[in-house]
Amino acid sequence: MKLLTVIADNTDTNFQDNIADGALGANAPTVNTATVIGSNLVQKGLDNEFVYVYFGDGVAARKAAGSPLVGNMTIAHGAAGHTDAGVHIFGIVAETTSGYLTPPGALEQFTTAALNSVSFGNVPTGGSTIAKRHLVATRRITGFNGNLQGYTFYFVPNATIENNTDTFLNNISFYDADLLDDASHLLDNYSEIPAGAVLSTYRDRLLVGATFDNISIILVSESGEPEAISQIDGILTVPPDGYAITNAQELRDILYVTKLSRTDSFNDNGDIPSSWARVGIDDALGTGVHGIANVLNKGAASIDFLIIATYQGISIFNGRYITPELSFKIEHYWQGLNRTLWHQIQVMNATIQKELYVVLPNRSLLVGNYSNGFDPRKIRWAPQTFPMGINCLAITNIDQIIIGADIF
């Protein structure tokens, strides 16, 4: 395959081919060159793509997170009630059907009166994914400078519209002392979470690693809020070296992050993710995007260790890589695999069958039976080839192994 032409816009829909074979251009690449940096093959998130949420109900998936509501909300004094008199800024936070809270939107300034409640009209609605809307407010502002977003917002107690249709919220009373639940951090969240090559969890947080724009970062959500990722505080960084982050896996409350030939760790210290200290574990061993063995498609931890395919071999990892490797009996075979296609390796641990299944760079299958014991000296290894190339593995219904392959 050779280059025929380049259509230099995104509007033309016709092209007439009258170019002789001898005038054809360069050979078409055999790999996706969008993922090649120098001589390194890099798996990373697609450009201008995002993390999506799917509920499994047949309705098309939607982008995770969301933008603030927009509109010109009206505010007026309500019936007799109480507020701390003075300038406040009010806004609306939308809550989606998945529980995500958007940044405060439809911000408006209003001067409250001590003996009156506050009423709101023309409250904006959102798309079909919005389940309810919450009123937020600042405490009384002295010397207001006109900046509607430069203050701390709080959720107003008992001020929620429990649907996405009503456009009013009347007679809301509160004191500034009642404003305790901070909503300001929502202003820093991604409204669209960029796609990554790595998708994992850690302590009830969503992890997205190796985005298109930065292959050496992991985006970390708030605990229990997978769609809430701060653009300021929710970022972990592994030193850039031209190689992408390939995996992120929790073991014994520690987060282990790999590249193809590197392993680091982070530990949740109870503070924001960007404050978590990085500790180098191994500067030579790592793995690919699917190189940590899944267990029953649920996760990677098996009792108290991980099974990881490294350049060195298939190893047990319990905080360090254990030697000899599980695959030490076939070391010569393993060392002969094509490392330029290392990203194609996938490992699956079928615990019911007591077998390890490994998709190899040559797209054949390696099976390790450990029914005699999970020990390097007792595992029996057998390479298996098929008429078609093997692409991926999955386990369903506990013990049904699915092998994905090319059409033969």
C-alpha atoms as a printed R data frame, in Angstrom:
    type eleno elety resid chain resno       x       y       z
1   ATOM     1    CA   MET     A     1   0.000   0.000   0.000
2   ATOM     2    CA   LYS     A     2   1.326   3.418  -1.020
3   ATOM     3    CA   LEU     A     3   0.140   6.978  -0.534
4   ATOM     4    CA   LEU     A     4  -2.229   8.042  -3.320
5   ATOM     5    CA   THR     A     5  -3.167  11.574  -2.277
6   ATOM     6    CA   VAL     A     6  -3.982  13.817   0.656
7   ATOM     7    CA   ILE     A     7  -7.353  15.585   0.780
8   ATOM     8    CA   ALA     A     8  -6.302  18.818   2.422
9   ATOM     9    CA   ASP     A     9  -9.626  19.711   4.048
10  ATOM    10    CA   ASN     A    10 -12.631  18.194   5.769
11  ATOM    11    CA   THR     A    11 -15.241  19.284   3.213
12  ATOM    12    CA   ASP     A    12 -14.407  17.745  -0.183
13  ATOM    13    CA   THR     A    13 -16.090  14.371  -0.735
14  ATOM    14    CA   ASN     A    14 -14.868  13.440  -4.237
15  ATOM    15    CA   PHE     A    15 -11.489  12.541  -5.692
16  ATOM    16    CA   GLN     A    16 -10.638  11.265  -9.176
17  ATOM    17    CA   ASP     A    17  -7.697   8.869  -9.319
18  ATOM    18    CA   ASN     A    18  -5.603   9.356 -12.463
19  ATOM    19    CA   ILE     A    19  -2.182   8.843 -10.892
20  ATOM    20    CA   ALA     A    20   0.122   6.238 -12.439
21  ATOM    21    CA   ASP     A    21   1.510   3.497 -10.242
22  ATOM    22    CA   GLY     A    22   5.026   4.862 -10.626
23  ATOM    23    CA   ALA     A    23   3.933   8.224  -9.223
24  ATOM    24    CA   LEU     A    24   2.478   6.805  -6.001
25  ATOM    25    CA   GLY     A    25   4.001   8.132  -2.797
26  ATOM    26    CA   ALA     A    26   5.470   6.614   0.335
27  ATOM    27    CA   ASN     A    27   4.644   3.186   1.663
28  ATOM    28    CA   ALA     A    28   1.731   3.146   4.083
29  ATOM    29    CA   PRO     A    29   2.867   2.552   7.685
30  ATOM    30    CA   THR     A    30   2.404  -0.920   9.110
31  ATOM    31    CA   VAL     A    31   1.708   0.434  12.586
32  ATOM    32    CA   ASN     A    32  -0.397   3.346  13.780
33  ATOM    33    CA   THR     A    33   2.160   6.156  13.544
34  ATOM    34    CA   ALA     A    34  -0.004   8.363  15.743
35  ATOM    35    CA   THR     A    35   1.237   6.192  18.603
36  ATOM    36    CA   VAL     A    36   4.929   6.173  17.730
37  ATOM    37    CA   ILE     A    37   7.337   8.522  19.492
38  ATOM    38    CA   GLY     A    38  10.807   8.206  18.000
39  ATOM    39    CA   SER     A    39  11.365   4.455  17.732
40  ATOM    40    CA   ASN     A    40   9.026   3.641  20.638
41  ATOM    41    CA   LEU     A    41   5.543   2.275  20.098
42  ATOM    42    CA   VAL     A    42   3.265   4.137  22.474
43  ATOM    43    CA   GLN     A    43  -0.242   3.186  23.492
44  ATOM    44    CA   LYS     A    44  -2.153   6.245  24.598
45  ATOM    45    CA   GLY     A    45  -5.649   7.720  24.575
46  ATOM    46    CA   LEU     A    46  -7.173   8.697  21.252
47  ATOM    47    CA   ASP     A    47  -6.974  12.355  20.274
48  ATOM    48    CA   ASN     A    48 -10.202  14.256  20.943
49  ATOM    49    CA   GLU     A    49 -11.809  11.226  22.588
50  ATOM    50    CA   PHE     A    50 -13.096  10.859  26.125
51  ATOM    51    CA   VAL     A    51 -14.159   8.542  28.937
52  ATOM    52    CA   TYR     A    52 -17.794   7.471  28.568
53  ATOM    53    CA   VAL     A    53 -20.499   6.191  30.919
54  ATOM    54    CA   TYR     A    54 -22.787   3.341  29.884
55  ATOM    55    CA   PHE     A    55 -25.614   2.082  32.092
56  ATOM    56    CA   GLY     A    56 -26.199  -1.187  30.255
57  ATOM    57    CA   ASP     A    57 -29.775  -0.267  29.391
58  ATOM    58    CA   GLY     A    58 -29.427   0.014  25.628
59  ATOM    59    CA   VAL     A    59 -29.253   3.827  25.691
60  ATOM    60    CA   ALA     A    60 -26.148   5.175  23.982
61  ATOM    61    CA   ALA     A    61 -23.185   5.868  26.244
62  ATOM    62    CA   ARG     A    62 -22.580   9.480  27.226
63  ATOM    63    CA   LYS     A    63 -19.419  11.377  28.038
64  ATOM    64    CA   ALA     A    64 -18.421  11.108  31.668
65  ATOM    65    CA   ALA     A    65 -18.581  14.309  33.750
66  ATOM    66    CA   GLY     A    66 -20.315  17.371  32.290
67  ATOM    67    CA   SER     A    67 -20.343  21.125  31.871
68  ATOM    68    CA   PRO     A    68 -22.034  23.652  34.176
69  ATOM    69    CA   LEU     A    69 -25.604  24.660  33.448
70  ATOM    70    CA   VAL     A    70 -26.006  27.990  31.700
71  ATOM    71    CA   GLY     A    71 -28.815  30.506  31.812
72  ATOM    72    CA   ASN     A    72 -29.977  33.793  33.311
73  ATOM    73    CA   MET     A    73 -31.443  32.783  36.643
74  ATOM    74    CA   THR     A    74 -33.635  35.412  38.279
75  ATOM    75    CA   ILE     A    75 -33.400  36.114  42.010
76  ATOM    76    CA   ALA     A    76 -35.777  38.070  44.239
77  ATOM    77    CA   HIS     A    77 -36.667  38.552  47.896
78  ATOM    78    CA   GLY     A    78 -39.043  35.822  49.023
79  ATOM    79    CA   ALA     A    79 -41.489  35.554  51.902
80  ATOM    80    CA   ALA     A    80 -40.575  36.373  55.456
81  ATOM    81    CA   GLY     A    81 -37.562  34.347  56.469
82  ATOM    82    CA   HIS     A    82 -33.906  34.870  57.280
83  ATOM    83    CA   THR     A    83 -30.499  35.350  55.657
84  ATOM    84    CA   ASP     A    84 -27.323  37.180  56.537
85  ATOM    85    CA   ALA     A    85 -27.965  40.467  54.773
86  ATOM    86    CA   GLY     A    86 -25.478  41.405  52.092
87  ATOM    87    CA   VAL     A    87 -24.036  40.449  48.727
88  ATOM    88    CA   HIS     A    88 -24.099  36.744  47.887
89  ATOM    89    CA   ILE     A    89 -23.420  34.883  44.661
90  ATOM    90    CA   PHE     A    90 -25.814  32.049  43.836
91  ATOM    91    CA   GLY     A    91 -25.527  29.253  41.312
92  ATOM    92    CA   ILE     A    92 -26.909  25.859  40.333
93  ATOM    93    CA   VAL     A    93 -25.118  22.495  40.458
94  ATOM    94    CA   ALA     A    94 -26.700  19.755  38.359
95  ATOM    95    CA   GLU     A    95 -26.603  16.120  39.503
96  ATOM    96    CA   THR     A    96 -26.643  13.478  36.781
97  ATOM    97    CA   THR     A    97 -28.286  10.060  36.894
98  ATOM    98    CA   SER     A    98 -24.882   8.576  37.760
99  ATOM    99    CA   GLY     A    99 -24.418  10.953  40.710
100 ATOM   100    CA   TYR     A   100 -21.898  13.295  39.092
101 ATOM   101    CA   LEU     A   101 -22.111  16.918  40.237
102 ATOM   102    CA   THR     A   102 -21.388  19.560  37.607
103 ATOM   103    CA   PRO     A   103 -19.482  22.755  38.418
104 ATOM   104    CA   PRO     A   104 -21.694  25.623  39.644
105 ATOM   105    CA   GLY     A   105 -23.369  27.377  36.717
106 ATOM   106    CA   ALA     A   106 -25.860  30.179  35.991
107 ATOM   107    CA   LEU     A   107 -24.032  32.341  38.559
108 ATOM   108    CA   GLU     A   108 -25.817  35.514  39.695
109 ATOM   109    CA   GLN     A   109 -25.096  38.200  42.290
110 ATOM   110    CA   PHE     A   110 -27.867  39.214  44.699
111 ATOM   111    CA   THR     A   111 -28.078  41.311  47.873
112 ATOM   112    CA   THR     A   112 -30.107  39.451  50.483
113 ATOM   113    CA   ALA     A   113 -32.211  41.023  53.249
114 ATOM   114    CA   ALA     A   114 -32.045  39.860  56.858
115 ATOM   115    CA   LEU     A   115 -35.790  39.245  57.298
116 ATOM   116    CA   ASN     A   116 -36.545  37.758  53.897
117 ATOM   117    CA   SER     A   117 -36.012  34.412  52.282
118 ATOM   118    CA   VAL     A   118 -34.744  34.229  48.695
119 ATOM   119    CA   SER     A   119 -36.676  32.972  45.645
120 ATOM   120    CA   PHE     A   120 -35.257  31.819  42.316
121 ATOM   121    CA   GLY     A   121 -36.853  31.708  38.880
122 ATOM   122    CA   ASN     A   122 -35.780  30.711  35.391
123 ATOM   123    CA   VAL     A   123 -33.584  28.011  36.946
124 ATOM   124    CA   PRO     A   124 -31.839  26.305  34.004
125 ATOM   125    CA   THR     A   125 -32.480  22.691  33.129
126 ATOM   126    CA   GLY     A   126 -30.056  20.274  31.514
127 ATOM   127    CA   GLY     A   127 -30.050  17.259  29.224
128 ATOM   128    CA   SER     A   128 -31.778  13.943  29.748
129 ATOM   129    CA   THR     A   129 -29.006  12.731  32.066
130 ATOM   130    CA   ILE     A   130 -29.782  15.388  34.731
131 ATOM   131    CA   ALA     A   131 -31.675  13.939  37.698
132 ATOM   132    CA   LYS     A   132 -31.825  16.920  40.075
133 ATOM   133    CA   ARG     A   133 -30.354  20.378  40.692
134 ATOM   134    CA   HIS     A   134 -28.830  21.913  43.815
135 ATOM   135    CA   LEU     A   135 -28.599  25.561  44.888
136 ATOM   136    CA   VAL     A   136 -25.160  26.795  45.910
137 ATOM   137    CA   ALA     A   137 -24.153  30.129  47.398
138 ATOM   138    CA   THR     A   138 -21.211  32.065  48.769
139 ATOM   139    CA   ARG     A   139 -21.176  33.483  52.244
140 ATOM   140    CA   ARG     A   140 -21.741  37.238  52.518
141 ATOM   141    CA   ILE     A   141 -19.156  39.124  50.460
142 ATOM   142    CA   THR     A   142 -17.600  42.365  51.639
143 ATOM   143    CA   GLY     A   143 -16.083  44.480  48.883
144 ATOM   144    CA   PHE     A   144 -17.439  42.484  45.940
145 ATOM   145    CA   ASN     A   145 -15.024  42.851  42.991
146 ATOM   146    CA   GLY     A   146 -17.335  41.656  40.213
147 ATOM   147    CA   ASN     A   147 -15.694  38.259  39.790
148 ATOM   148    CA   LEU     A   148 -18.514  35.709  40.023
149 ATOM   149    CA   GLN     A   149 -16.184  32.687  40.238
150 ATOM   150    CA   GLY     A   150 -13.519  33.998  42.588
151 ATOM   151    CA   TYR     A   151 -15.251  32.937  45.805
152 ATOM   152    CA   THR     A   152 -15.969  29.794  47.786
153 ATOM   153    CA   PHE     A   153 -19.332  28.182  47.046
154 ATOM   154    CA   TYR     A   154 -21.328  25.984  49.406
155 ATOM   155    CA   PHE     A   155 -24.403  23.820  48.995
156 ATOM   156    CA   VAL     A   156 -27.440  25.544  50.515
157 ATOM   157    CA   PRO     A   157 -29.234  23.119  52.882
158 ATOM   158    CA   ASN     A   158 -32.707  21.970  51.829
159 ATOM   159    CA   ALA     A   159 -32.449  23.757  48.486
160 ATOM   160    CA   THR     A   160 -32.677  21.013  45.866
161 ATOM   161    CA   ILE     A   161 -34.999  20.728  42.870
162 ATOM   162    CA   GLU     A   162 -35.686  16.996  42.737
163 ATOM   163    CA   ASN     A   163 -36.254  16.886  38.970
164 ATOM   164    CA   ASN     A   164 -35.077  18.386  35.695
165 ATOM   165    CA   THR     A   165 -38.287  20.165  34.763
166 ATOM   166    CA   ASP     A   166 -39.189  22.736  37.437
167 ATOM   167    CA   THR     A   167 -37.611  26.134  36.890
168 ATOM   168    CA   PHE     A   168 -38.284  27.733  40.277
169 ATOM   169    CA   LEU     A   169 -37.131  27.405  43.866
170 ATOM   170    CA   ASN     A   170 -39.021  29.647  46.253
171 ATOM   171    CA   ASN     A   171 -38.611  30.993  49.788
172 ATOM   172    CA   ILE     A   172 -35.191  29.602  50.687
173 ATOM   173    CA   SER     A   173 -33.899  30.705  54.094
174 ATOM   174    CA   PHE     A   174 -30.394  30.081  55.421
175 ATOM   175    CA   TYR     A   175 -27.672  31.632  57.493
176 ATOM   176    CA   ASP     A   176 -24.057  31.779  56.367
177 ATOM   177    CA   ALA     A   177 -23.241  29.526  59.324
178 ATOM   178    CA   ASP     A   178 -25.386  26.839  57.655
179 ATOM   179    CA   LEU     A   179 -23.123  26.818  54.589
180 ATOM   180    CA   LEU     A   180 -20.753  23.956  55.393
181 ATOM   181    CA   ASP     A   181 -20.635  21.626  52.377
182 ATOM   182    CA   ASP     A   182 -18.004  23.109  50.042
183 ATOM   183    CA   ALA     A   183 -18.812  22.986  46.314
184 ATOM   184    CA   SER     A   184 -15.914  25.110  45.064
185 ATOM   185    CA   HIS     A   185 -13.747  22.133  44.085
186 ATOM   186    CA   LEU     A   186 -16.304  21.337  41.384
187 ATOM   187    CA   LEU     A   187 -15.111  24.388  39.452
188 ATOM   188    CA   ASP     A   188 -11.728  22.700  38.865
189 ATOM   189    CA   ASN     A   189 -13.083  19.400  37.529
190 ATOM   190    CA   TYR     A   190 -12.758  18.203  33.950
191 ATOM   191    CA   SER     A   191 -16.028  18.753  32.094
192 ATOM   192    CA   GLU     A   192 -14.807  16.093  29.648
193 ATOM   193    CA   ILE     A   193 -12.358  13.416  30.843
194 ATOM   194    CA   PRO     A   194  -9.766  12.717  28.130
195 ATOM   195    CA   ALA     A   195  -9.393   9.124  26.975
196 ATOM   196    CA   GLY     A   196  -6.392   7.119  28.128
197 ATOM   197    CA   ALA     A   197  -4.722   3.800  27.427
198 ATOM   198    CA   VAL     A   198  -5.047   2.865  31.114
199 ATOM   199    CA   LEU     A   199  -8.342   2.567  32.987
200 ATOM   200    CA   SER     A   200  -8.243   1.281  36.559
201 ATOM   201    CA   THR     A   201  -9.397   1.954  40.131
202 ATOM   202    CA   TYR     A   202  -7.670   2.653  43.426
203 ATOM   203    CA   ARG     A   203  -9.424   3.094  46.775
204 ATOM   204    CA   ASP     A   204 -12.770   3.788  45.085
205 ATOM   205    CA   ARG     A   205 -11.154   6.284  42.717
206 ATOM   206    CA   LEU     A   206 -11.191   6.081  38.917
207 ATOM   207    CA   LEU     A   207  -7.758   6.191  37.263
208 ATOM   208    CA   VAL     A   208  -7.157   7.265  33.645
209 ATOM   209    CA   GLY     A   209  -3.558   7.077  32.439
210 ATOM   210    CA   ALA     A   210  -1.529   7.856  29.311
211 ATOM   211    CA   THR     A   211  -3.759  10.462  27.675
212 ATOM   212    CA   PHE     A   212  -3.089  11.660  24.146
213 ATOM   213    CA   ASP     A   213  -1.530  14.918  25.364
214 ATOM   214    CA   ASN     A   214   0.548  13.467  28.206
215 ATOM   215    CA   ILE     A   215   1.636   9.821  28.347
216 ATOM   216    CA   SER     A   216   3.302  10.197  31.772
217 ATOM   217    CA   ILE     A   217   0.320  11.230  33.913
218 ATOM   218    CA   ILE     A   218  -2.586   9.488  35.620
219 ATOM   219    CA   LEU     A   219  -5.820  11.367  36.262
220 ATOM   220    CA   VAL     A   220  -7.329  10.455  39.639
221 ATOM   221    CA   SER     A   221 -10.960  11.029  40.609
222 ATOM   222    CA   GLU     A   222 -12.411  11.941  43.987
223 ATOM   223    CA   SER     A   223 -13.040   8.917  46.205
224 ATOM   224    CA   GLY     A   224 -16.436   7.439  45.381
225 ATOM   225    CA   GLU     A   225 -16.946   9.975  42.574
226 ATOM   226    CA   PRO     A   226 -15.443   8.439  39.415
227 ATOM   227    CA   GLU     A   227 -16.483  11.333  37.149
228 ATOM   228    CA   ALA     A   228 -15.049  14.070  39.378
229 ATOM   229    CA   ILE     A   229 -11.399  14.615  38.406
230 ATOM   230    CA   SER     A   230  -9.683  17.860  39.341
231 ATOM   231    CA   GLN     A   231  -7.521  19.444  36.656
232 ATOM   232    CA   ILE     A   232  -5.333  20.859  39.446
233 ATOM   233    CA   ASP     A   233  -5.239  18.331  42.285
234 ATOM   234    CA   GLY     A   234  -6.157  15.049  40.586
235 ATOM   235    CA   ILE     A   235  -2.920  14.306  38.726
236 ATOM   236    CA   LEU     A   236  -0.115  11.801  39.390
237 ATOM   237    CA   THR     A   237   3.087  12.133  37.371
238 ATOM   238    CA   VAL     A   238   5.733   9.548  36.511
239 ATOM   239    CA   PRO     A   239   9.005  11.054  35.209
240 ATOM   240    CA   PRO     A   240   8.773  11.362  31.404
241 ATOM   241    CA   ASP     A   241  11.229   9.210  29.475
242 ATOM   242    CA   GLY     A   242   9.557   8.776  26.089
243 ATOM   243    CA   TYR     A   243   7.626   5.712  27.263
244 ATOM   244    CA   ALA     A   244   3.982   5.718  28.253
245 ATOM   245    CA   ILE     A   245   2.328   4.586  31.458
246 ATOM   246    CA   THR     A   246   0.903   1.153  30.714
247 ATOM   247    CA   ASN     A   247  -0.799  -0.065  33.863
248 ATOM   248    CA   ALA     A   248  -2.050   0.983  37.292
249 ATOM   249    CA   GLN     A   249  -2.961  -1.659  39.834
250 ATOM   250    CA   GLU     A   250  -3.779  -1.654  43.551
251 ATOM   251    CA   LEU     A   251  -2.159  -4.203  45.858
252 ATOM   252    CA   ARG     A   252  -2.361  -4.044  49.652
253 ATOM   253    CA   ASP     A   253  -3.613  -0.421  49.521
254 ATOM   254    CA   ILE     A   254  -0.610   0.649  47.423
255 ATOM   255    CA   LEU     A   255  -1.014   1.841  43.824
256 ATOM   256    CA   TYR     A   256   1.615   0.357  41.493
257 ATOM   257    CA   VAL     A   257   2.138   2.115  38.162
258 ATOM   258    CA   THR     A   258   4.124   0.584  35.315
259 ATOM   259    CA   LYS     A   259   5.699   1.495  32.030
260 ATOM   260    CA   LEU     A   260   7.194  -1.144  29.730
261 ATOM   261    CA   SER     A   261  10.435  -1.148  31.727
262 ATOM   262    CA   ARG     A   262   9.631   0.726  34.912
263 ATOM   263    CA   THR     A   263   7.546   0.281  38.077
264 ATOM   264    CA   ASP     A   264   6.654   3.006  40.586
265 ATOM   265    CA   SER     A   265   4.260   3.222  43.516
266 ATOM   266    CA   PHE     A   266   1.988   5.815  45.081
267 ATOM   267    CA   ASN     A   267   0.144   5.726  48.420
268 ATOM   268    CA   ASP     A   268  -3.036   7.613  49.261
269 ATOM   269    CA   ASN     A   269  -2.013   9.823  52.196
270 ATOM   270    CA   GLY     A   270  -5.521  11.154  52.801
271 ATOM   271    CA   ASP     A   271  -4.731  14.398  50.991
272 ATOM   272    CA   ILE     A   272  -5.168  15.408  47.352
273 ATOM   273    CA   PRO     A   273  -3.676  12.960  44.790
274 ATOM   274    CA   SER     A   274  -1.104  15.467  43.538
275 ATOM   275    CA   SER     A   275   0.474  15.363  47.020
276 ATOM   276    CA   TRP     A   276   1.014  11.586  47.008
277 ATOM   277    CA   ALA     A   277   4.702  10.744  47.052
278 ATOM   278    CA   ARG     A   278   6.115   8.615  44.236
279 ATOM   279    CA   VAL     A   279   8.444   5.765  45.180
280 ATOM   280    CA   GLY     A   280  10.543   4.011  42.548
281 ATOM   281    CA   ILE     A   281  10.231   0.211  42.737
282 ATOM   282    CA   ASP     A   282  12.138  -1.030  39.690
283 ATOM   283    CA   ASP     A   283  13.863   0.949  36.931
284 ATOM   284    CA   ALA     A   284  14.201  -2.047  34.600
285 ATOM   285    CA   LEU     A   285  11.039  -4.137  34.906
286 ATOM   286    CA   GLY     A   286   7.511  -3.185  33.963
287 ATOM   287    CA   THR     A   287   4.803  -4.439  31.643
288 ATOM   288    CA   GLY     A   288   2.355  -3.566  28.870
289 ATOM   289    CA   VAL     A   289  -1.233  -2.362  28.983
290 ATOM   290    CA   HIS     A   290  -2.601  -5.915  29.458
291 ATOM   291    CA   GLY     A   291   0.479  -7.456  31.049
292 ATOM   292    CA   ILE     A   292  -0.912  -7.839  34.580
293 ATOM   293    CA   ALA     A   293  -3.018 -10.984  34.849
294 ATOM   294    CA   ASN     A   294  -6.723 -10.472  35.371
295 ATOM   295    CA   VAL     A   295  -8.490 -12.879  37.718
296 ATOM   296    CA   LEU     A   296 -11.968 -13.840  36.478
297 ATOM   297    CA   ASN     A   297 -12.191 -10.463  34.697
298 ATOM   298    CA   LYS     A   298 -12.699  -8.811  38.095
299 ATOM   299    CA   GLY     A   299  -9.253  -7.539  38.984
300 ATOM   300    CA   ALA     A   300  -5.604  -8.436  39.092
301 ATOM   301    CA   ALA     A   301  -4.835  -9.227  42.743
302 ATOM   302    CA   SER     A   302  -4.676 -12.975  43.433
303 ATOM   303    CA   ILE     A   303  -4.583 -13.614  47.197
304 ATOM   304    CA   ASP     A   304  -1.653 -11.322  47.997
305 ATOM   305    CA   PHE     A   305   0.311 -10.837  44.798
306 ATOM   306    CA   LEU     A   306   0.114  -9.883  41.134
307 ATOM   307    CA   ILE     A   307   1.172 -11.920  38.107
308 ATOM   308    CA   ILE     A   308   3.055  -9.657  35.690
309 ATOM   309    CA   ALA     A   309   4.589 -10.297  32.256
310 ATOM   310    CA   THR     A   310   7.914  -8.415  32.084
311 ATOM   311    CA   TYR     A   311  10.825  -8.516  29.659
312 ATOM   312    CA   GLN     A   312  12.465 -10.832  32.181
313 ATOM   313    CA   GLY     A   313   9.592 -13.311  32.297
314 ATOM   314    CA   ILE     A   314   6.215 -13.978  33.881
315 ATOM   315    CA   SER     A   315   6.765 -13.038  37.506
316 ATOM   316    CA   ILE     A   316   5.028 -12.958  40.851
317 ATOM   317    CA   PHE     A   317   4.967  -9.390  42.194
318 ATOM   318    CA   ASN     A   318   4.299  -8.739  45.889
319 ATOM   319    CA   GLY     A   319   5.880  -5.298  46.109
320 ATOM   320    CA   ARG     A   320   8.955  -6.523  44.271
321 ATOM   321    CA   TYR     A   321   9.508  -8.926  41.377
322 ATOM   322    CA   ILE     A   322  10.194 -12.433  42.691
323 ATOM   323    CA   THR     A   323  12.921 -14.611  41.168
324 ATOM   324    CA   PRO     A   324  13.082 -17.160  39.781
325 ATOM   325    CA   GLU     A   325  10.235 -16.164  37.487
326 ATOM   326    CA   LEU     A   326   7.250 -18.441  37.045
327 ATOM   327    CA   SER     A   327   8.426 -18.870  33.451
328 ATOM   328    CA   PHE     A   328  12.093 -19.572  34.230
329 ATOM   329    CA   LYS     A   329  11.874 -23.073  32.647
330 ATOM   330    CA   ILE     A   330  11.063 -21.467  29.268
331 ATOM   331    CA   GLU     A   331  13.388 -18.474  29.668
332 ATOM   332    CA   HIS     A   332  15.049 -19.016  26.287
333 ATOM   333    CA   TYR     A   333  11.651 -19.151  24.571
334 ATOM   334    CA   TRP     A   334  10.437 -16.031  26.400
335 ATOM   335    CA   GLN     A   335  13.583 -14.037  25.650
336 ATOM   336    CA   GLY     A   336  13.140 -14.813  21.954
337 ATOM   337    CA   LEU     A   337   9.769 -13.025  21.728
338 ATOM   338    CA   ASN     A   338   9.542  -9.843  19.639
339 ATOM   339    CA   ARG     A   339   9.860  -6.927  22.032
340 ATOM   340    CA   THR     A   340   8.742  -4.351  19.491
341 ATOM   341    CA   LEU     A   341   5.289  -5.966  19.724
342 ATOM   342    CA   TRP     A   342   5.338  -6.326  23.515
343 ATOM   343    CA   HIS     A   343   2.175  -4.242  23.786
344 ATOM   344    CA   GLN     A   344   0.219  -7.194  22.359
345 ATOM   345    CA   ILE     A   345   0.847  -9.381  25.409
346 ATOM   346    CA   GLN     A   346  -2.201 -10.126  27.546
347 ATOM   347    CA   VAL     A   347  -2.231 -12.339  30.644
348 ATOM   348    CA   MET     A   348  -5.267 -14.060  32.163
349 ATOM   349    CA   ASN     A   349  -5.376 -16.214  35.303
350 ATOM   350    CA   ALA     A   350  -8.062 -18.906  35.025
351 ATOM   351    CA   THR     A   351  -8.160 -19.967  38.662
352 ATOM   352    CA   ILE     A   352 -10.821 -22.664  38.207
353 ATOM   353    CA   GLN     A   353  -8.757 -24.414  35.518
354 ATOM   354    CA   LYS     A   354  -5.546 -23.585  37.409
355 ATOM   355    CA   GLU     A   355  -4.037 -22.208  34.221
356 ATOM   356    CA   LEU     A   356  -2.347 -19.028  33.041
357 ATOM   357    CA   TYR     A   357  -3.173 -17.914  29.498
358 ATOM   358    CA   VAL     A   358  -0.844 -15.508  27.713
359 ATOM   359    CA   VAL     A   359  -1.384 -13.900  24.296
360 ATOM   360    CA   LEU     A   360   2.120 -13.544  22.836
361 ATOM   361    CA   PRO     A   361   3.577 -10.914  20.478
362 ATOM   362    CA   ASN     A   362   3.495 -13.472  17.644
363 ATOM   363    CA   ARG     A   363  -0.261 -13.793  18.318
364 ATOM   364    CA   SER     A   364  -0.049 -17.373  19.494
365 ATOM   365    CA   LEU     A   365  -1.050 -18.581  22.952
366 ATOM   366    CA   LEU     A   366   1.087 -19.696  25.892
367 ATOM   367    CA   VAL     A   367  -0.618 -21.832  28.553
368 ATOM   368    CA   GLY     A   368   0.844 -22.553  31.979
369 ATOM   369    CA   ASN     A   369  -0.883 -25.265  34.012
370 ATOM   370    CA   TYR     A   370  -0.284 -24.979  37.774
371 ATOM   371    CA   SER     A   371  -2.510 -27.809  39.019
372 ATOM   372    CA   ASN     A   372   0.626 -29.380  40.562
373 ATOM   373    CA   GLY     A   373   1.339 -26.187  42.482
374 ATOM   374    CA   PHE     A   374   1.875 -22.478  41.825
375 ATOM   375    CA   ASP     A   375   5.617 -22.866  41.762
376 ATOM   376    CA   PRO     A   376   8.181 -22.100  39.027
377 ATOM   377    CA   ARG     A   377   9.411 -25.691  39.118
378 ATOM   378    CA   LYS     A   378   5.967 -27.269  38.914
379 ATOM   379    CA   ILE     A   379   4.152 -25.158  36.310
380 ATOM   380    CA   ARG     A   380   3.873 -26.939  32.963
381 ATOM   381    CA   TRP     A   381   4.127 -24.572  29.986
382 ATOM   382    CA   ALA     A   382   2.770 -25.301  26.509
383 ATOM   383    CA   PRO     A   383   2.757 -22.910  23.511
384 ATOM   384    CA   GLN     A   384  -0.357 -23.253  21.356
385 ATOM   385    CA   THR     A   385  -0.727 -22.043  17.784
386 ATOM   386    CA   PHE     A   386  -3.862 -21.598  15.721
387 ATOM   387    CA   PRO     A   387  -4.569 -21.088  12.006
388 ATOM   388    CA   MET     A   388  -5.582 -17.500  12.820
389 ATOM   389    CA   GLY     A   389  -3.879 -14.821  14.916
390 ATOM   390    CA   ILE     A   390  -4.978 -14.558  18.561
391 ATOM   391    CA   ASN     A   391  -5.914 -11.052  19.706
392 ATOM   392    CA   CYS     A   392  -7.335 -11.186  23.231
393 ATOM   393    CA   LEU     A   393  -8.715 -13.268  26.093
394 ATOM   394    CA   ALA     A   394 -11.686 -13.061  28.429
395 ATOM   395    CA   ILE     A   395 -13.312 -15.208  31.086
396 ATOM   396    CA   THR     A   396 -17.068 -15.209  31.592
397 ATOM   397    CA   ASN     A   397 -19.435 -17.133  33.852
398 ATOM   398    CA   ILE     A   398 -16.507 -17.925  36.183
399 ATOM   399    CA   ASP     A   399 -14.832 -20.564  34.023
400 ATOM   400    CA   GLN     A   400 -15.743 -20.025  30.361
401 ATOM   401    CA   ILE     A   401 -12.660 -18.867  28.447
402 ATOM   402    CA   ILE     A   402 -13.209 -16.768  25.327
403 ATOM   403    CA   ILE     A   403 -10.366 -16.382  22.845
404 ATOM   404    CA   GLY     A   404 -10.665 -13.470  20.415
405 ATOM   405    CA   ALA     A   405  -9.013 -14.082  17.039
406 ATOM   406    CA   ASP     A   406  -8.939 -13.017  13.414
407 ATOM   407    CA   ILE     A   407 -11.545 -14.469  11.039
408 ATOM   408    CA   PHE     A   408 -10.166 -17.635   9.455
